């Protein structure tokens, strides 16, 4: 049973697993661009790992959305309406970006004529080669990367505000720390 005001254990595990994989993808994604193209082995290995983790993130996001559809989140912590809307919008944009990033990466590779391996297993290519579409998807992938980085920073800023300014126990909803203890009413005079 999940304590009131807290996400389910499955939602919490998916949140933190996805967060860790996304951080790893940022690091790997930026580092792999600096790997020399010759000899191709190390660069190809890094790109294939990046693709595999990206496709894993896509599957985890599908699972997360399916779980969310059947398990309502806890009620939001008290905050002004505009902050609640900003938080909700940021979360849905994070979800959309975390789906669009692996899709643009996968199809960019496929339209580029490059095989897509999922941890060593070659996936079928249903697209054929199209350099113009590959270029468009590559630009979209990079754009979504910057969007995700911006949303991630906004999300962390909101968490920091609730943790250090409001001290409202927001992180306890995601399994870190304890929720805010209810305050007792002042004694009657």
Protein Blocks (a to p, Z undefined) as FASTA:
>chain_A
ZZehiacfklmmmmmmmmmmmmmmmmmmmmmmmpcfbdfklmmmmmmmmmmmmmmmmmmm
mmmmmmmmmmccdddddddfklmmmmmmmmmmmmmmmmmmmmmmmmmmmmnopacdeehi
acddfkbpafklmmmmmmmmmmmmmmmmmmmmmmmmmmmmmmmmnonommmmnopajddd
dddddddZZ
